[in-house]
Amino acid sequence: MAIKTSLTTNPKAAADGMLMILTGLKFHGVSTQCRLIDELLSKKLKDRGKGVVKVTWSDYSGVGTILSEHVILVHYAPDLTNAFENDKLRKVKKVGTIFCGSPAEGDYKKSCNQIRWRKAINFAGDKEPANNRPQIALIKLNREIDPAFTINKLIPLTKGDHQESKECVVVSLSKDKNKLVEIEATVVGYDECKNKAPALYQNATCVTLSSVNHCERLYGGEPLICGGKLTGVISSLSKADCKSDGPRICAKISKFRSWIQNTVKQPQFLRYPRKLSSPTDFHKNIAYLSWELNGKSIFSGVSVIIAKNILLTNHGENPNEKEEGGEGSAVYGINGRSPKQEYWNKAINYENISNPKRENVQLALLVLENLIDVDNIQTAVMPLPRVDPLQEGMCVVVGINSERVPTQTIANIVPEDECKKQIPTPYGNAICIDIPPDSAGVRTHCDLFSTGAALICNDMLAGVVSSSDDCDGAIPRLAANVYKYRAWIKSTMETYSFSNRFAKNKSANNSTD
């Protein structure tokens, strides 16, 4: 999406983008997703609620204000990047959601207008601030807001203290939370507010509402807009502390502009959501597998090239044992212009398990009919580890994405005790893996870790990822530890390696002579 106010991972570009935002620059560019005919929409949508979204997490539901296509301003939001909620044996990443567009037009029900978030930074720290502390926070969205909606505009931030004579409104959700409403508001002078709220902090302002009880209608996070500019963010109050005949406290935007500018430039804010997958240099060590039957080819996983005629994967089918027929193929050199294909004629599964379950060791060798063309540029043999690669360092899972492009995805090794809480009976020597806990919470290892993919740690082959069949992204994934099964792999390779077969054939020919 080409939006000029985009917050990139380039700090200068992000700072420039935020400066544009703070001066009131509107969205530019055209969305590639959830595209709508803006001209028709604009006839239906009213001005109220523009630039405001519904914000939810756990049992909270309120509103926030769009600062950019990736950033929402609220009074408070918990940082969920490392937060989980337990559901029996499952450990689910906590996520919040914003709903953008027009609720009156049914936009909240459309999936493209429901955007998840996990990252939040609060002015007052991680804990929810008390009534006498500034309540202002920023949420970083997992993906961009669609600017095709007229209602998704930016509200410019006020630069100085507001004029009390300007027309002001507070935008909130209706009582049934099915539409956005504007409520006329009057700004109360600081001294007058201080008399009624002695604990009022310095950078606050106060408002009164003309037609509704603020204790019943405001939840916190609602924008105070004066003269068309964002002037304040309504603070949250418990029912016990809220006085319906008193003013409502707001964080004064003009006093927090510098904090907003500095926060959106922080590396921890800029880099979220974390990029998990990227191109890989290990493309030459892998081949993707397919099963061909009746003219159709079905992707069946990934394998590692461990000899010129042997591939290592999680499970293999023997072509001569399939009643319905078919044959298995391996495509290698997949990062080059001319990938090559070979067929296997033998599959050796660990302990001869024909249909391994999750709790079984999933490890297999595929013996190819012909030698792979190894050039060490597009194709290379991956050596087996001589030491345990799991001791320390970074790990990635190397596989294939949906476009058949080789990629590597960051992988976390889940400690054994934590793994057993979610998978009570993992097999011996299993490696428990998952994507990092601070990931966006949208995609899981079920989407990102290919069946049979290579787990690479410290640039060494550490494991083979188990099948994604019946995958549950809320619990870890198992991988067979290559180092622990090295003896079985080596002995099996010696039986079926091309060089060994050649030596045996030569010996047989000599004895015949």
N, C-alpha and C positions, 0 to 999 in steps of 0.2 A: 504494500500500500504506500503510495507516494504522498506522504503528508509532511509538509514543511516544518511542522512543529514536533516532529518525531524525536523522542528521547533515545539516542543511540548509546552505544557503549563508549563512544568518544566523548570525554568529559567536556571539551570545548563545544562540540556540536550540541551536547545536551544543555549546556549553560546558555548557548545562543537560543536554543529552542525555548527554554523556560523564560528567557527575557522577552521573547516574542509573546509568549503566553501572558506574562504579567502586564504587557502593554495592550492586551486585548485582541491580538491577532486571531482570526477565526481559522477553522479547519480549511485546508486546501487539499485537492487531490480527489481521487475516486476510489471507493472501496472495491476490493475484489471479491468480497463475500457478503452474502445477504443483501445483494444490490436491490435497491428499490427505485421506483420512478419518483424522484424527489419533487417534481412539479405537482404531481397528484397529491402527494403527502402534505405538501405545504398548504394546500387548500383546506385540509381537514384539521390540521393541528393548530391549536391556539398558542398564544405566546407564553402562557403560564407553564412553568415546569421546564422551560428550555434550559439546558445545561445541568439538569439535576437528575440523579439516578437513585434507584432504590438499592440500599446496601444491606446485606444479610450475613450473619455468621451465627452458628449454634442456634439459639432461640431469639437472637436480636434481629430486629427489622427496623430500618430507618432510612435516611437519605444522605447523599453526599453530593458534592459539586465537581463537575468535570474541570480539571486543570489542563489536561492534555489527553491525547488518545490513550495514554497508558497510566495516567495519574488521577486519583480521586482524592478530594479534600474532605475530611470528616472531623468529628470532634474527638473520636477515639476509635482505635481498632487494634485487636490483639495481633501480634506477630505470630503467624501460624506456620512459619517455614520449617520448624522442627516439631510441630504439634501433631499428635495422633489421638485417635479415639479407638478404644478397644471394643470389638464386637465378637464375643466368644473368643475363638482362637485367632480371629483376623485383627490386624492392626492397620487401621485405615487412616490415611493422611487427612488431617483437618483442612478444610478449605472454606473460604467465604465466597459469596457470589454477589455481583452487581447485576441489576436489571436495567437496561437502558431502552430508550425509545419512549413511546407514549403508551402508558398503561390503558388509557381510554380506548386506544385503537387495538388493544390486544397484543402489543409488541412484547410484553413481558413473557408471553407464552412461547415465543419463538426462540429456539435454541441459539441462534446467532446473536441474540440480544442478551443472553445470559453468559456473563464472563466471570470466570473464577479468579480468585486472588488468594495469595498466602502471605505476601510480604507487606508489612506495615511498619512505619516508624512514627512514634509518638513524641511530641515535644517534652512531655513530662516523664518519659521513660516507659518501661515495659508494663508497669502496673496501671490499672485504670485510675486516673487522677481524681482527687477529692474535689469537692465543690469550690474550694478556695484556691485551686490550682488551675493554670491554663489548660484548656481542653482543645487541642488541635492536633491533627495527625494526617499522614499521607498514606494512601494505599497504592501499591504498584500492581497493575493488572497483569494477568498471564498472557493476554493478547489485546490487540487494539480495539477500541470502540469504533463502530461503523459510523463514519460521518455522513453517510447517505441520508440519515434521518435529519430533517430540519431541526428536530428538537435537541439533537446532540451538538449544540453549539457551545462555545466557551463564553463564560461570563468574565469580563475583565476585572482584575483586582483593583480595588481603590488604592491610590498612591498616598493619600494623606488622610487626616481625620475627616470624618464625614461632617456634612453640614446638617444640623438637626432639623432644618426646615425642609430638607429634601424628602420626596416621597419614598417611603420604604415599605417593603413587603418581606414576609418570611414564607418560603416555599416548603411545604410539608406534604406527607401522604394524607389522603383523606382517612376518615375513621375506619372505613372498610379496607383501606390500603389498595384500592383499585384505581385511584387516579391521584394526580398531583394537583394541589390547590395552593393558591396564593392567599395569604392572610395579611391584611393591612397591619402595619406595625409602627410604633412611635418610639424613637430613640430617647432614652432618659439620660439626662446629664450625669456625669460621673459622681459628683458630690451628692446629688439626690439619691442615686442608686446606693452609694456607700452608706447613707443613713439607714436604708432598709436592708442592706446586706453588708454588715460590718466586715466580713471576711473577704470582701471584694479585692481581687489582685489588681495590680497597677495597669496592666495592659488589657483591661476588660472594658466592655461597654454593656449597656442594659437596654432592654426593649420591653414595651408592653404591647399586647395584642388587643385589637379593637373589638373583635366579635366572638372570640372563643377563649376558653380556659386553657392557658398554656400548660398547666399541669396535666391535662388530659390529652392534649393534641401534639405536644412537642416531646420528642424522645431524645434529642441531641443530634447534632450534625446538620440540622437544617440551615440553609444559607439565609443570611440577612442581606437583602439587596436594596441599596439606596441609590437613587438616581441612575439605575441600570448597572451599577457596579457592586461587586461582592465586597461587603463591608464587614461582615461578622459571621461567625459560626456558633450556632446555639449550643450551649453546654447542656450536659445531661444532669438531671436532678432526680433523686429518689422521691417517691410519693411522700415519704415522711418529712423530707426536707423542703418540699415544694410548697410555696404559699401562693394560692390562686390570686390573691389581691396584691401581690408584690411583683416587681419586675423580674425578667428572666435574664440571666447573665450570658454574655457572648464573648468569645475571643475576638479581639479587635484585629482585623486583617492587616491594617497598616503597620501594626507593631510586630507582625510575624512574617512580613515579606522576605526579610533577609534569611530567616530560618527556612522558609520554603525554598528559596533559591539555593541555599547551601545543601539542604537535605537531598534535593533531586540530583545533585552532583556527587553525592557520596557513592563510592564504588559498590558498597553492599546494596544500594538501591538501584544503581545503573545496571548492574549485571544480572539482576533478577528479572524474569525467571532464568534460572541457570541453563546454559546450553549443554545438553547431555550428549548429543551425538555429533560426530564430525567425520570427515573423510579419514581414511586410515592408510598407513604405510604397510599394513599387514595384508593388504589385498592379494599380494602374490602368494600368500600361504594358505589361502582358502579356496574352496570350490563350492558352488551351490548344487544341490541335488534335486532331481526330479524323477518321478515315476511315470513312464510312458505306457499308455494302454489305449488301444483302439483309436490311434491318431491324436490322442489328447495327452498333454504333458501337465502334471500336477506338481507344484513345488512341494518338496518334502523336507527341506532343511538345509543345513550348512555342514561342511566337513573341513577338516584340516589335512593338508598334504604332509604326510610324515615319511613317505618314501615315493620313489618314482612310479610305483604301481599300487600304493596303499594309502587309503584315506581313513582318518579317524573321525567318528561321529558318535551320536548317542544311540542309534539303532539302525539296523539294516534289514532289508528283505532279500531273500534269495530268489532270483528270477525263476529257477527251475523248481521251486517249491510252491509257487503261486498257482492255484487252480485256474484262476481266470487269465493267467498269462501276464504279459507285460515285462518291461525291463527297466532297470535303473540307470540313469545317466548322471554324470558329473560334468559341470561346466567350469573351466578354470581359465586363468588369464583374463579375469572379468573386468579388470580396470583398463584393458587395452582396447584397441579398435577391433581386433579379431579374436574374440574368445574361442576357446577350443573345447571340444566335447569328447568324453570317453565313457564307455559303459563298464559297469562292474558285473562280474560273473559269480562272485562269492561274497557272502556277508557272514562274519563271525561275531556273534553277540556274546557279551560276557555272561558266563554260566549258561549259555544257550537259551536265554530267556527270549521267547518269541514275541511276547507282548508285554514288555515291562511296565509296571505301574510306577507312580511317583516315588514310592518307598523302595523301589528296586534300583540297583546300580544300572545306569543307562550308559553303556559304552560299547562300541562296535567298531570293527575294522572292515572296510570294503576293499576287495581285491579287484583291481581293474584288469580288463582284457589286454590292454596295451600300455606301454609306458607313457607317462606324461612328459611333454616337452619342457624340460626345466632349463630356463635361461637366466634365472636369478634376477630378472628385471620385472617381467610380468608374472613369472611363476617361480616359486622357490620352495624347497623342503623345509618344514619347521622342525627343528630338533626337539627331542624329548628332554625335559628338564633333568639335570643331574643333581640339583639341590632343590629344596622346597621353596618355590617362588612366593609363597604366601607370607613369608616372615614380615615384610614391610614393603612400603611403596604403593604406587598407584596401580589400579586394576581397570581394565576395560574389557567389554565383551565385543568381539569382532564378528560381524555377521553381515546380513544383506537387508537393505530397507525395501519398502514396497515397490520402489522403482528398479530393483535389482542392482542397486549401487552399493559397493562395499562401504561399511561404516563401522566406527567404533563408538561405543556408548560407555560412559563412566559407570563403574560398578562398585558397590560397597560390599565388603565381606561382612556378613552378619555374624556376630559372635555365637558360638555353639549353644550357650545357655539361652540366649535370646531366640535362637532358631527353634530350639526344642519347645519353647512356650507356644509357638505357632504351628510347628510341624512336630508333633509328639514323638514320631518314630522315624527320623531320618536314618538312612542306612549308614553303616560305618564308612568313614572316609569321605562323607559327602561334604561339599562346600556349599554354604548357604550364601546366596547373593541377592542383591536388590539394587534398584537405582537409589541415588542419594536421598536422604530424608528431606532435604530442603528443595526437592524438585517441585515443579509447578502443581503436581497433584492432578494432572489431567491424563497424561499417558503413564502406563505402568510397564514393568518388565515384560508383561504379556505382549505389549506392542513393540518393545524395543529390543528384546533379547530373542534372537532367532533360535529355533530348535536346532541342536547340534552345534551351535556357535562356539567359538574358541574363547575361553576366559584367559586373558593375557595379563600377567602381573610381573612387573619389573622386566618387561620385554621377553618374558619366558612363558611357554605354554603351561598354564596352571590347571585348567579344567575344561570339561566339555559340558555345555549347558543341556539340561534335560528338556524333554518335550514340553511344548506349550499347550498340548491338548488339555482341555478342562482347566485351563490356567485361571488362577485367582490372584490378581495383582495386589491384593491386600495382605498376602502372606509371601514370604521369601520364595525364591526359586532355587532348586538344587542343581549342582553341577558335580560331575564325577571328577575326583582329584587325580589328575594324570600322573603326578609324582608317586602317589600311593599305589597306583595300578601299573606302574612302569614295567615291572617284571612280567606281568601278563601280556602287556602290549608288546614288549620286546620278544618274548618267546613266540607269540603268534606271528609277529612280523618275520621272524627267522624261518618260519615254516612256509610263508607265502610270498616272501620278497622275491623280486625278479632275479636278483643275483644268485639267491639260493636255488631257485628253480633251475636257472641256467647251469649252475654247478652240478646239480643232481642229474640233469639231462645229459651233460657231458660225461659224467662218471658212468652212467648207464650205457652210453654209446661205446665207451672205452672197454667196458667189460664184455660187451657183445663182440667186439673185435677180437 
